[in-house]
Amino acid sequence: MALTDRIAVARGDSPADLVLQNAQVVNVLTEDVYVADIAIHEGFIAGVDKGYQGRENIDLQGRYVSPGLIDAHLHIESSMVTPREYARAVLPHGVTTVITNPHEIANVLGVPGIRFMLRNAETSPLSTFVTIPSCVPPTPLATSGAELDTQKLAPLLAEPGVIGLGEVMNFPGVVAADPRVLAELALCEGRPLDGHCPGLKGKGLNAYVTAGIRSDHECVTLDEAREKLRLGMRVFIREGSAARNLKSLSPLVTAENERWLCFCTDDRHPGDLIDDGSIDNAVRLAIGEGVKPLQALRLATLNAAEHFRLHDRGFVGPGRRADLMVFSDLAAPRAELVFTAGRLVAQDGVMAEGVMVEGGAAVDAFVRDTVRVDWNAVSLKVTAEDRKMRVIGMIPGQLLTEERIETPRIENGLVVSDAARDILKLAVIERHHGSGRVGLGFIHGFGLRRGAIAATVAHDHHNLMVLGCDDVSMMTAARAVADAGGGQCVAMGEKVLDLLPLPIAGLMSDLGVAEVRRLGRRQHQAVRELGSPLADPFMPLSFMGLEVIPALKLTDRGYVDIGKFAVLPLFV
């Protein structure tokens, strides 16, 4: 009997499978560090004390051992690789558990897409838990590839990796007691219900929390985060690629409330994951901002485990999964050895051999060929009116945008991009049903001087977004992306300068994560040569159609004002 064997190991009467000797154990519960041996048997920690012996012994020579890190909220699809390849990026950084909401692929393919993510994740040693997508589509103000109701979602709750309801983005629907949204909450009653309510406050926020939603990862100011904490919400401090909120929110961490805080990445691109890390990067940044090292590690481990009721992990102690990170510098933790269920899976930033399930890289055919556009019905022309127009104002490092009122540049009776003022045309082409519908608007903040960029990564509807200085370049980029079955493109005139195919639902590559990073870097350089100063212009572009984030966004139905929950005209 496994438990009988583990108890014998804990007593010291039987040898463990593995003993990590002379470890400095990081206790994230009592906030202290002490020297001990860690006895591991059949994937679990049997004992933490001195004098254990194992069939295999590793002398850590005083290096630190903390629990494996936990990402409290993310979308694996945003890494542009499959769950299997995502694991290759984060396991070497000490991340052993992630809670992912696959609503990106759900908005393209529905339940079959979610099941694809679950099955693919099972081929790696990364513990991947899923919160089922809420609000697919998020609102009726954009067109998605699928619609999910409780009848379609209910069977997913029987999946062993499904633990709760994903971020409830339609917060106006919760506040208004919309029956569809309340049905989703009722379906997952008794499980964690994750939130998403940027800028919500006062009685509206009270109504949202009353519904049973207990977390939020969209806080960008201390006042917003403190109000949510006061109402009993757990705040996930986000440090992603597009939204970087950790520095502004780090003063939130105090001895009185830090048990109600976690770290998450939300959306993070391959380059950032490989070069800077994932949750380990958040830990180091927090320490650099004055958060105590053991507090930062607690936000990255035990707090997230407790929130999601994963009581078998998040702590180095008997009876817990042996998900562990070994490192040398407590002031700047960087994983040197990483264990999942007692097995060494990464060392010095490199995945160990043989830890992936053989044959797990195969990708089902049904997740391909998801871009359907009626090009005969697509037009990018904007007829001028003798009035001022609305322009999306991008805010660097944030998902929030501004609504700006500008004078249009008019040529031959048409409104065109004005690169000199950095006011560029933005189009959202419906790509799921071939309707030919196009939302047209203008945006400030990308700095492109010529050419165009296009992508099918467009949260959360994932239609085809294209931004550019002229219609010819925009159509070249858009058609190239469609012909590739999805992806990202840089174009100038009728020439494609660079193309990164993302054939899996138009969101993910079937290449390895390192190769996707290489191709992404090449693409970013191509955009910089067209004048944009942004390090990664595709990441902010992907959020300019996210109609659940204030203030002004663009979907295939036009400008959306989330505050008014309505479509607005281009001209004022």
ZAMARGU-4260 file (C-alpha; in steps of 0.2 Angstrom, whole numbers, plus 5000, padded with zeros to 4 digits):
<rodrens>
0) 5000/5000/5000 | 5007/5017/4995 | 5002/5026/5010 | 5009/5012/5022 | 5026/5013/5012
5) 5027/5032/5013 | 5023/5032/5032 | 5038/5019/5034 | 5049/5031/5024 | 5043/5046/5035
10) 5048/5036/5051 | 5065/5032/5044 | 5062/5013/5043 | 5063/5012/5024 | 5073/5021/5011
15) 5065/5034/5001 | 5065/5034/4982 | 5075/5051/4983 | 5082/5061/4997 | 5088/5079/4994
20) 5101/5081/5007 | 5107/5097/5016 | 5093/5108/5009 | 5089/5125/5015 | 5070/5122/5016
25) 5060/5138/5012 | 5044/5136/5023 | 5031/5148/5015 | 5019/5145/5029 | 5029/5149/5044
30) 5041/5161/5034 | 5057/5154/5039 | 5072/5144/5032 | 5080/5129/5040 | 5092/5115/5036
35) 5085/5098/5033 | 5084/5083/5021 | 5068/5080/5010 | 5063/5062/5008 | 5053/5059/4992
40) 5044/5043/4989 | 5032/5039/4975 | 5030/5057/4970 | 5026/5064/4987 | 5036/5071/5001
45) 5037/5058/5015 | 5047/5068/5028 | 5057/5084/5030 | 5070/5081/5044 | 5088/5077/5046
50) 5096/5059/5043 | 5085/5052/5029 | 5092/5040/5017 | 5086/5036/4999 | 5090/5024/4985
55) 5096/5040/4977 | 5103/5054/4986 | 5107/5072/4980 | 5118/5083/4991 | 5111/5101/4988
60) 5126/5108/4998 | 5115/5121/5006 | 5105/5127/4991 | 5087/5133/4994 | 5072/5122/4991
65) 5055/5130/4989 | 5038/5123/4982 | 5036/5123/4963 | 5029/5139/4957 | 5011/5141/4953
70) 5004/5153/4939 | 4986/5158/4946 | 4979/5163/4929 | 4985/5162/4911 | 4980/5158/4893
75) 4992/5146/4886 | 4987/5150/4869 | 4995/5168/4871 | 5012/5159/4871 | 5008/5154/4853
80) 5013/5136/4856 | 5003/5121/4862 | 5002/5116/4880 | 5016/5103/4878 | 5028/5116/4871
85) 5022/5129/4884 | 5028/5117/4897 | 5046/5117/4889 | 5046/5136/4892 | 5041/5137/4910
90) 5046/5121/4919 | 5065/5126/4918 | 5060/5142/4927 | 5053/5132/4941 | 5034/5134/4937
95) 5026/5117/4940 | 5008/5121/4941 | 4997/5132/4930 | 4979/5137/4930 | 4974/5140/4912
100) 4958/5147/4905 | 4957/5141/4887 | 4944/5153/4882 | 4955/5159/4867 | 4953/5142/4858
105) 4935/5141/4865 | 4930/5157/4855 | 4937/5149/4839 | 4932/5130/4841 | 4921/5128/4856
110) 4922/5113/4867 | 4932/5102/4855 | 4946/5116/4856 | 4945/5115/4875 | 4947/5096/4875
115) 4962/5097/4863 | 4971/5108/4876 | 4967/5096/4890 | 4973/5081/4880 | 4989/5090/4874
120) 4993/5096/4891 | 4993/5078/4897 | 5009/5074/4887 | 5020/5085/4898 | 5025/5084/4917
125) 5018/5102/4920 | 5002/5101/4931 | 4989/5110/4920 | 4972/5114/4928 | 4958/5121/4918
130) 4945/5134/4922 | 4931/5132/4910 | 4928/5147/4899 | 4914/5159/4904 | 4905/5170/4892
135) 4910/5163/4875 | 4907/5174/4867 | 4911/5187/4880 | 4898/5199/4874 | 4886/5201/4859
140) 4897/5215/4853 | 4909/5204/4843 | 4908/5188/4833 | 4916/5173/4839 | 4918/5156/4831
145) 4908/5147/4844 | 4895/5150/4857 | 4895/5140/4874 | 4880/5138/4886 | 4879/5128/4901
150) 4873/5112/4892 | 4889/5112/4882 | 4900/5116/4897 | 4893/5104/4909 | 4901/5088/4903
155) 4918/5097/4905 | 4916/5097/4924 | 4919/5078/4924 | 4937/5081/4917 | 4950/5078/4930
160) 4959/5093/4926 | 4944/5105/4927 | 4943/5114/4943 | 4932/5129/4941 | 4924/5143/4931
165) 4936/5154/4921 | 4936/5173/4922 | 4918/5180/4921 | 4922/5194/4909 | 4904/5200/4906
170) 4903/5209/4923 | 4889/5220/4917 | 4879/5204/4914 | 4883/5199/4932 | 4878/5216/4939
175) 4862/5215/4929 | 4858/5197/4934 | 4858/5191/4916 | 4851/5174/4917 | 4864/5167/4905
180) 4879/5172/4916 | 4870/5167/4932 | 4867/5150/4924 | 4886/5148/4922 | 4889/5153/4940
185) 4876/5140/4946 | 4884/5127/4935 | 4901/5129/4944 | 4894/5132/4962 | 4905/5125/4975
190) 4921/5127/4964 | 4932/5143/4962 | 4924/5156/4951 | 4937/5168/4944 | 4934/5186/4940
195) 4938/5199/4927 | 4930/5216/4932 | 4942/5230/4927 | 4937/5247/4934 | 4922/5240/4943
200) 4918/5248/4960 | 4905/5253/4972 | 4889/5245/4972 | 4892/5237/4955 | 4907/5228/4963
205) 4897/5223/4978 | 4884/5215/4966 | 4898/5206/4957 | 4906/5199/4973 | 4889/5194/4979
210) 4888/5182/4965 | 4902/5172/4972 | 4916/5178/4962 | 4932/5178/4972 | 4947/5184/4962
215) 4952/5197/4950 | 4968/5199/4939 | 4963/5216/4931 | 4968/5228/4944 | 4980/5242/4938
220) 4979/5254/4953 | 4981/5252/4972 | 4964/5260/4975 | 4956/5247/4964 | 4965/5233/4971
225) 4962/5238/4989 | 4943/5240/4986 | 4942/5223/4980 | 4953/5216/4994 | 4941/5224/5006
230) 4926/5215/4998 | 4935/5198/5000 | 4942/5196/4983 | 4959/5188/4980 | 4969/5199/4969
235) 4980/5191/4956 | 4995/5203/4953 | 4998/5202/4934 | 5015/5203/4925 | 5012/5198/4907
240) 5019/5203/4891 | 5006/5216/4887 | 5000/5221/4904 | 5013/5224/4917 | 5005/5228/4934
245) 5017/5222/4947 | 5027/5237/4950 | 5012/5248/4952 | 5004/5235/4964 | 5019/5230/4974
250) 5015/5242/4988 | 4999/5232/4990 | 5009/5218/4998 | 5008/5220/5017 | 5010/5208/5032
255) 4991/5210/5035 | 4984/5206/5017 | 4998/5197/5008 | 4989/5180/5010 | 4976/5186/4999
260) 4987/5190/4984 | 4994/5179/4971 | 5005/5181/4955 | 4999/5177/4937 | 5005/5181/4920
265) 4989/5181/4910 | 4997/5182/4893 | 5015/5180/4890 | 5025/5178/4874 | 5038/5165/4870
270) 5053/5178/4871 | 5048/5184/4888 | 5045/5166/4894 | 5062/5159/4889 | 5072/5175/4892
275) 5065/5182/4908 | 5054/5168/4914 | 5036/5167/4920 | 5031/5167/4939 | 5049/5167/4944
280) 5051/5184/4935 | 5037/5191/4945 | 5045/5184/4961 | 5061/5193/4957 | 5053/5209/4952
285) 5043/5209/4968 | 5059/5207/4978 | 5067/5221/4969 | 5052/5232/4973 | 5054/5228/4992
290) 5044/5213/4995 | 5052/5201/5007 | 5058/5185/4998 | 5048/5173/5007 | 5032/5184/5005
295) 5035/5184/4986 | 5038/5165/4986 | 5022/5163/4996 | 5012/5173/4983 | 5019/5162/4970
300) 5015/5145/4979 | 5004/5143/4994 | 4992/5157/4991 | 4988/5151/4974 | 4987/5133/4979
305) 4974/5137/4993 | 4964/5148/4982 | 4961/5134/4970 | 4960/5121/4983 | 4975/5112/4977
310) 4980/5106/4995 | 4992/5093/4989 | 5005/5107/4983 | 5011/5124/4987 | 5021/5119/5002
315) 5037/5109/5006 | 5030/5097/5019 | 5025/5079/5022 | 5011/5072/5012 | 5013/5086/4998
320) 5017/5083/4980 | 5036/5084/4977 | 5035/5099/4966 | 5050/5108/4970 | 5062/5122/4964
325) 5080/5122/4970 | 5090/5138/4969 | 5105/5147/4976 | 5100/5165/4979 | 5086/5169/4990
330) 5086/5187/4985 | 5084/5183/4966 | 5078/5165/4964 | 5082/5156/4948 | 5078/5138/4946
335) 5093/5126/4945 | 5084/5110/4948 | 5066/5107/4945 | 5056/5092/4951 | 5038/5087/4947
340) 5031/5073/4958 | 5048/5069/4963 | 5056/5068/4946 | 5069/5079/4940 | 5062/5088/4924
345) 5074/5102/4922 | 5092/5107/4926 | 5101/5124/4924 | 5087/5130/4912 | 5087/5114/4901
350) 5073/5101/4901 | 5078/5084/4906 | 5078/5070/4893 | 5063/5058/4892 | 5051/5068/4903
355) 5038/5071/4889 | 5026/5058/4884 | 5031/5049/4867 | 5021/5054/4852 | 5012/5068/4861
360) 5017/5081/4848 | 5003/5076/4836 | 4990/5089/4832 | 4972/5085/4827 | 4967/5090/4810
365) 4951/5098/4816 | 4960/5112/4825 | 4967/5118/4808 | 4959/5128/4793 | 4949/5140/4804
370) 4951/5156/4794 | 4936/5159/4783 | 4934/5176/4775 | 4923/5182/4760 | 4936/5193/4752
375) 4923/5199/4739 | 4914/5207/4753 | 4928/5215/4762 | 4932/5233/4760 | 4944/5244/4770
380) 4937/5261/4763 | 4931/5274/4776 | 4920/5287/4768 | 4923/5304/4775 | 4911/5314/4785
385) 4913/5333/4789 | 4915/5329/4808 | 4928/5324/4820 | 4931/5305/4823 | 4934/5293/4838
390) 4952/5286/4839 | 4958/5273/4851 | 4972/5279/4862 | 4984/5265/4866 | 4992/5265/4884
395) 5009/5257/4884 | 5010/5242/4896 | 4991/5242/4899 | 4976/5234/4891 | 4966/5249/4895
400) 4964/5262/4881 | 4958/5280/4879 | 4944/5287/4868 | 4952/5302/4859 | 4943/5314/4847
405) 4954/5319/4832 | 4952/5328/4815 | 4952/5315/4801 | 4965/5316/4787 | 4954/5315/4771
410) 4960/5311/4753 | 4948/5310/4738 | 4933/5309/4750 | 4940/5295/4761 | 4948/5295/4778
415) 4965/5288/4777 | 4980/5284/4790 | 4990/5299/4796 | 5007/5292/4800 | 5014/5309/4804
420) 5002/5310/4818 | 5003/5292/4822 | 4984/5289/4818 | 4983/5273/4809 | 4968/5264/4801
425) 4963/5248/4811 | 4952/5235/4804 | 4944/5219/4811 | 4938/5206/4798 | 4926/5193/4804
430) 4935/5176/4800 | 4925/5163/4808 | 4909/5162/4797 | 4914/5171/4781 | 4901/5185/4783
435) 4912/5198/4775 | 4909/5210/4790 | 4923/5222/4794 | 4924/5234/4809 | 4934/5250/4804
440) 4942/5263/4815 | 4958/5272/4819 | 4971/5270/4833 | 4986/5280/4840 | 5001/5273/4848
445) 5009/5261/4837 | 5021/5272/4828 | 5021/5263/4811 | 5028/5275/4798 | 5024/5264/4783
450) 5017/5246/4778 | 5005/5236/4789 | 5004/5221/4801 | 4990/5208/4803 | 4985/5194/4815
455) 4972/5182/4819 | 4977/5183/4838 | 4964/5195/4843 | 4957/5193/4861 | 4944/5186/4863
460) 4935/5184/4847 | 4951/5181/4837 | 4945/5189/4821 | 4958/5195/4809 | 4965/5212/4814
465) 4975/5223/4803 | 4983/5239/4806 | 4992/5250/4793 | 4997/5265/4784 | 4988/5261/4768
470) 4975/5250/4762 | 4986/5240/4749 | 4998/5235/4763 | 4984/5231/4775 | 4975/5219/4762
475) 4992/5211/4758 | 4995/5207/4776 | 4977/5201/4779 | 4977/5190/4764 | 4994/5182/4769
480) 4988/5178/4786 | 4972/5170/4779 | 4981/5160/4767 | 4992/5153/4780 | 4977/5147/4790
485) 4981/5160/4803 | 4996/5169/4810 | 5005/5186/4810 | 5011/5195/4795 | 5021/5211/4791
490) 5018/5218/4774 | 5024/5233/4763 | 5013/5237/4748 | 5010/5221/4739 | 5025/5212/4747
495) 5025/5201/4762 | 5040/5205/4772 | 5038/5192/4786 | 5025/5179/4790 | 5023/5168/4806
500) 5010/5155/4803 | 4999/5150/4817 | 4989/5136/4810 | 4982/5129/4826 | 4965/5138/4827
505) 4974/5153/4821 | 4982/5155/4838 | 4996/5143/4840 | 5011/5136/4830 | 5015/5118/4828
510) 5033/5122/4830 | 5044/5121/4846 | 5044/5136/4858 | 5062/5141/4854 | 5059/5141/4835
515) 5043/5152/4838 | 5053/5164/4848 | 5066/5165/4834 | 5053/5168/4821 | 5044/5181/4832
520) 5060/5191/4835 | 5063/5191/4816 | 5046/5198/4814 | 5047/5211/4827 | 5063/5217/4818
525) 5053/5219/4802 | 5040/5230/4811 | 5054/5241/4818 | 5061/5243/4801 | 5044/5250/4796
530) 5045/5263/4810 | 5037/5256/4825 | 5047/5258/4841 | 5037/5244/4850 | 5047/5229/4856
535) 5032/5217/4851 | 5018/5227/4842 | 5008/5211/4840 | 5004/5209/4858 | 4996/5226/4861
540) 4987/5224/4844 | 4979/5208/4850 | 4971/5217/4864 | 4964/5232/4854 | 4948/5222/4850
545) 4945/5215/4868 | 4928/5223/4871 | 4927/5219/4889 | 4942/5231/4894 | 4938/5250/4894
550) 4938/5262/4887 | 4937/5261/4868 | 4940/5245/4857 | 4936/5239/4840 | 4927/5223/4834
555) 4920/5217/4818 | 4904/5226/4823 | 4913/5243/4825 | 4919/5253/4840 | 4914/5247/4857
560) 4912/5257/4873 | 4912/5244/4887 | 4905/5257/4899 | 4890/5260/4889 | 4890/5242/4883
565) 4886/5248/4866 | 4893/5250/4848 | 4898/5268/4844 | 4899/5277/4827 | 4917/5282/4820
570) 4912/5300/4818 | 4907/5311/4833
</rodrens>
